[in-house]
Amino acid sequence: MKYLKPVMLLAVSSLLFTACGGPHHVPQSKGGFYYDGIYFGKNFSETFKEGIEDGCKTAQAHYTKNHTLFKIDKDYNDGWFLGRSRCIPLFKVEEEEEPVNSAEK
C-alpha cells in the first residue's frame, strides 16, 4: 500500500504529459497554414503568410522579398525569417551519370 500513492502519481502525471506532447496540426479549413507541404501554425495575418511564402522561395534559391513590407511590417518580417528557416532543403544528393573510377587514371 505504501507504493500505491507514488505509482498512481506517476501514472497520472505521465498521462497528462503525453496528452500535451507537441504541436497539433490544424487543418486549413480551421485556420491552419501550410506552405510547400510544411505546417507553420494557425491564425496568421495575411502579411505574415506572405512573408512565409517569400522566405520559403528565398530558402529554395529564388530570392523573393518585398523590401517595403520587410522594413515597415513586423508580421511580414517575422514571417519571412520563419519561412526562410523552415523551408531550407535539408539534404540534396546530386548523382553523376557515370561513377568516377580513380584507378583508371
PyRosetta script that sets phi, psi and omega in degrees:
from pyrosetta import init, pose_from_sequence

init()
pose = pose_from_sequence("MKYLKPVMLLAVSSLLFTACGGPHHVPQSKGGFYYDGIYFGKNFSETFKEGIEDGCKTAQAHYTKNHTLFKIDKDYNDGWFLGRSRCIPLFKVEEEEEPVNSAEK")
pose.set_psi(1, -28.9)
pose.set_omega(1, -177.4)
pose.set_phi(2, -69.4)
pose.set_psi(2, -18.8)
pose.set_omega(2, 179.1)
pose.set_phi(3, -92.9)
pose.set_psi(3, -10.1)
pose.set_omega(3, -176.5)
pose.set_phi(4, -63.3)
pose.set_psi(4, -44.2)
pose.set_omega(4, -179.1)
pose.set_phi(5, -62.8)
pose.set_psi(5, -50.4)
pose.set_omega(5, 179.2)
pose.set_phi(6, -63.4)
pose.set_psi(6, -36.1)
pose.set_omega(6, 179.7)
pose.set_phi(7, -67.1)
pose.set_psi(7, -42.8)
pose.set_omega(7, 178.8)
pose.set_phi(8, -65.1)
pose.set_psi(8, -41.3)
pose.set_omega(8, 178.4)
pose.set_phi(9, -62.3)
pose.set_psi(9, -42.6)
pose.set_omega(9, 178.2)
pose.set_phi(10, -64.6)
pose.set_psi(10, -42.8)
pose.set_omega(10, -179.4)
pose.set_phi(11, -64.7)
pose.set_psi(11, -45.2)
pose.set_omega(11, -178.6)
pose.set_phi(12, -66.7)
pose.set_psi(12, -43.8)
pose.set_omega(12, -178.4)
pose.set_phi(13, -67.0)
pose.set_psi(13, -36.9)
pose.set_omega(13, 178.3)
pose.set_phi(14, -68.2)
pose.set_psi(14, -34.4)
pose.set_omega(14, 175.3)
pose.set_phi(15, -65.3)
pose.set_psi(15, -41.0)
pose.set_omega(15, 179.5)
pose.set_phi(16, -65.6)
pose.set_psi(16, -41.8)
pose.set_omega(16, -177.7)
pose.set_phi(17, -71.9)
pose.set_psi(17, -32.6)
pose.set_omega(17, 178.8)
pose.set_phi(18, -73.8)
pose.set_psi(18, -25.9)
pose.set_omega(18, 178.1)
pose.set_phi(19, -70.9)
pose.set_psi(19, -26.1)
pose.set_omega(19, -179.0)
pose.set_phi(20, -107.7)
pose.set_psi(20, 32.6)
pose.set_omega(20, -169.1)
pose.set_phi(21, -89.3)
pose.set_psi(21, 42.6)
pose.set_omega(21, 173.4)
pose.set_phi(22, 136.3)
pose.set_psi(22, 174.5)
pose.set_omega(22, -177.5)
pose.set_phi(23, -72.1)
pose.set_psi(23, 140.2)
pose.set_omega(23, 177.2)
pose.set_phi(24, -105.7)
pose.set_psi(24, 127.5)
pose.set_omega(24, -179.5)
pose.set_phi(25, -72.8)
pose.set_psi(25, 131.0)
pose.set_omega(25, 179.9)
pose.set_phi(26, -101.5)
pose.set_psi(26, 131.7)
pose.set_omega(26, 179.6)
pose.set_phi(27, -62.1)
pose.set_psi(27, 154.8)
pose.set_omega(27, 179.3)
pose.set_phi(28, -58.3)
pose.set_psi(28, -34.5)
pose.set_omega(28, -178.7)
pose.set_phi(29, -65.3)
pose.set_psi(29, -17.4)
pose.set_omega(29, 180.0)
pose.set_phi(30, -113.9)
pose.set_psi(30, 23.2)
pose.set_omega(30, 173.5)
pose.set_phi(31, 100.7)
pose.set_psi(31, -1.6)
pose.set_omega(31, 178.1)
pose.set_phi(32, -71.0)
pose.set_psi(32, 143.6)
pose.set_omega(32, -179.0)
pose.set_phi(33, -116.2)
pose.set_psi(33, 122.7)
pose.set_omega(33, 178.1)
pose.set_phi(34, -120.7)
pose.set_psi(34, 141.8)
pose.set_omega(34, 172.5)
pose.set_phi(35, -141.4)
pose.set_psi(35, 129.9)
pose.set_omega(35, 178.9)
pose.set_phi(36, 55.6)
pose.set_psi(36, 35.3)
pose.set_omega(36, 177.8)
pose.set_phi(37, 79.9)
pose.set_psi(37, 6.3)
pose.set_omega(37, -178.7)
pose.set_phi(38, -109.6)
pose.set_psi(38, 131.3)
pose.set_omega(38, 178.3)
pose.set_phi(39, -84.9)
pose.set_psi(39, 129.8)
pose.set_omega(39, -178.3)
pose.set_phi(40, -108.9)
pose.set_psi(40, -26.1)
pose.set_omega(40, -177.5)
pose.set_phi(41, 142.4)
pose.set_psi(41, -160.1)
pose.set_omega(41, -177.9)
pose.set_phi(42, -137.0)
pose.set_psi(42, 160.9)
pose.set_omega(42, 174.2)
pose.set_phi(43, 58.8)
pose.set_psi(43, 52.7)
pose.set_omega(43, 177.3)
pose.set_phi(44, -97.1)
pose.set_psi(44, 154.5)
pose.set_omega(44, 174.4)
pose.set_phi(45, -72.1)
pose.set_psi(45, 163.3)
pose.set_omega(45, -179.7)
pose.set_phi(46, -63.6)
pose.set_psi(46, -37.6)
pose.set_omega(46, -179.8)
pose.set_phi(47, -71.3)
pose.set_psi(47, -31.3)
pose.set_omega(47, 175.7)
pose.set_phi(48, -64.1)
pose.set_psi(48, -44.4)
pose.set_omega(48, 178.0)
pose.set_phi(49, -62.7)
pose.set_psi(49, -41.0)
pose.set_omega(49, 178.4)
pose.set_phi(50, -63.0)
pose.set_psi(50, -39.8)
pose.set_omega(50, 177.1)
pose.set_phi(51, -63.1)
pose.set_psi(51, -41.3)
pose.set_omega(51, 177.3)
pose.set_phi(52, -60.3)
pose.set_psi(52, -47.6)
pose.set_omega(52, -178.9)
pose.set_phi(53, -60.5)
pose.set_psi(53, -45.6)
pose.set_omega(53, -179.9)
pose.set_phi(54, -67.3)
pose.set_psi(54, -38.9)
pose.set_omega(54, 177.5)
pose.set_phi(55, -64.2)
pose.set_psi(55, -38.9)
pose.set_omega(55, 177.4)
pose.set_phi(56, -64.4)
pose.set_psi(56, -44.1)
pose.set_omega(56, 178.5)
pose.set_phi(57, -61.0)
pose.set_psi(57, -39.7)
pose.set_omega(57, 178.4)
pose.set_phi(58, -64.2)
pose.set_psi(58, -42.5)
pose.set_omega(58, 179.8)
pose.set_phi(59, -63.2)
pose.set_psi(59, -25.5)
pose.set_omega(59, -178.8)
pose.set_phi(60, -99.1)
pose.set_psi(60, 27.0)
pose.set_omega(60, 172.6)
pose.set_phi(61, 72.3)
pose.set_psi(61, 24.3)
pose.set_omega(61, 174.3)
pose.set_phi(62, -125.1)
pose.set_psi(62, 80.2)
pose.set_omega(62, -173.4)
pose.set_phi(63, -52.3)
pose.set_psi(63, 120.4)
pose.set_omega(63, -179.9)
pose.set_phi(64, -141.0)
pose.set_psi(64, 124.5)
pose.set_omega(64, 177.6)
pose.set_phi(65, -159.8)
pose.set_psi(65, 131.9)
pose.set_omega(65, 171.6)
pose.set_phi(66, -87.3)
pose.set_psi(66, 98.8)
pose.set_omega(66, -173.0)
pose.set_phi(67, -62.2)
pose.set_psi(67, -33.5)
pose.set_omega(67, 178.8)
pose.set_phi(68, -65.3)
pose.set_psi(68, -51.2)
pose.set_omega(68, 178.5)
pose.set_phi(69, -63.3)
pose.set_psi(69, -38.6)
pose.set_omega(69, -178.9)
pose.set_phi(70, -58.1)
pose.set_psi(70, -37.3)
pose.set_omega(70, -177.7)
pose.set_phi(71, -79.5)
pose.set_psi(71, -35.2)
pose.set_omega(71, -170.7)
pose.set_phi(72, -109.7)
pose.set_psi(72, -15.1)
pose.set_omega(72, -174.9)
pose.set_phi(73, -116.2)
pose.set_psi(73, 110.1)
pose.set_omega(73, -177.5)
pose.set_phi(74, -62.5)
pose.set_psi(74, -36.9)
pose.set_omega(74, 178.6)
pose.set_phi(75, -61.5)
pose.set_psi(75, -47.0)
pose.set_omega(75, 179.0)
pose.set_phi(76, -61.6)
pose.set_psi(76, -45.9)
pose.set_omega(76, -178.9)
pose.set_phi(77, -59.2)
pose.set_psi(77, -49.5)
pose.set_omega(77, 179.5)
pose.set_phi(78, -63.3)
pose.set_psi(78, -41.9)
pose.set_omega(78, 179.0)
pose.set_phi(79, -64.2)
pose.set_psi(79, -39.2)
pose.set_omega(79, 179.5)
pose.set_phi(80, -61.8)
pose.set_psi(80, -46.6)
pose.set_omega(80, 179.7)
pose.set_phi(81, -66.7)
pose.set_psi(81, -38.4)
pose.set_omega(81, 177.7)
pose.set_phi(82, -64.4)
pose.set_psi(82, -45.6)
pose.set_omega(82, 179.1)
pose.set_phi(83, -62.5)
pose.set_psi(83, -42.8)
pose.set_omega(83, -179.3)
pose.set_phi(84, -64.1)
pose.set_psi(84, -39.6)
pose.set_omega(84, -177.8)
pose.set_phi(85, -76.9)
pose.set_psi(85, -34.4)
pose.set_omega(85, -176.7)
pose.set_phi(86, -83.4)
pose.set_psi(86, -19.9)
pose.set_omega(86, -174.7)
pose.set_phi(87, -102.0)
pose.set_psi(87, 8.2)
pose.set_omega(87, 179.0)
pose.set_phi(88, -65.2)
pose.set_psi(88, 126.4)
pose.set_omega(88, 176.8)
pose.set_phi(89, -61.9)
pose.set_psi(89, 128.4)
pose.set_omega(89, -175.5)
pose.set_phi(90, -73.6)
pose.set_psi(90, -41.0)
pose.set_omega(90, -175.2)
pose.set_phi(91, -158.7)
pose.set_psi(91, 127.4)
pose.set_omega(91, -179.9)
pose.set_phi(92, -130.2)
pose.set_psi(92, 124.4)
pose.set_omega(92, -179.5)
pose.set_phi(93, -106.9)
pose.set_psi(93, 125.2)
pose.set_omega(93, 175.1)
pose.set_phi(94, -110.3)
pose.set_psi(94, 116.5)
pose.set_omega(94, -178.5)
pose.set_phi(95, -94.4)
pose.set_psi(95, 143.2)
pose.set_omega(95, 175.6)
pose.set_phi(96, -80.4)
pose.set_psi(96, 155.8)
pose.set_omega(96, -178.7)
pose.set_phi(97, -66.3)
pose.set_psi(97, -43.6)
pose.set_omega(97, 179.2)
pose.set_phi(98, -122.2)
pose.set_psi(98, 136.2)
pose.set_omega(98, 179.1)
pose.set_phi(99, -66.2)
pose.set_psi(99, 146.1)
pose.set_omega(99, 179.7)
pose.set_phi(100, -86.9)
pose.set_psi(100, 127.6)
pose.set_omega(100, 178.8)
pose.set_phi(101, -110.5)
pose.set_psi(101, 106.2)
pose.set_omega(101, -175.3)
pose.set_phi(102, -74.3)
pose.set_psi(102, -15.3)
pose.set_omega(102, -178.6)
pose.set_phi(103, -73.9)
pose.set_psi(103, -20.7)
pose.set_omega(103, -177.3)
pose.set_phi(104, -79.7)
pose.set_psi(104, -13.7)
pose.set_omega(104, -175.4)
pose.set_phi(105, -77.0)
pose.dump_pdb("model.pdb")
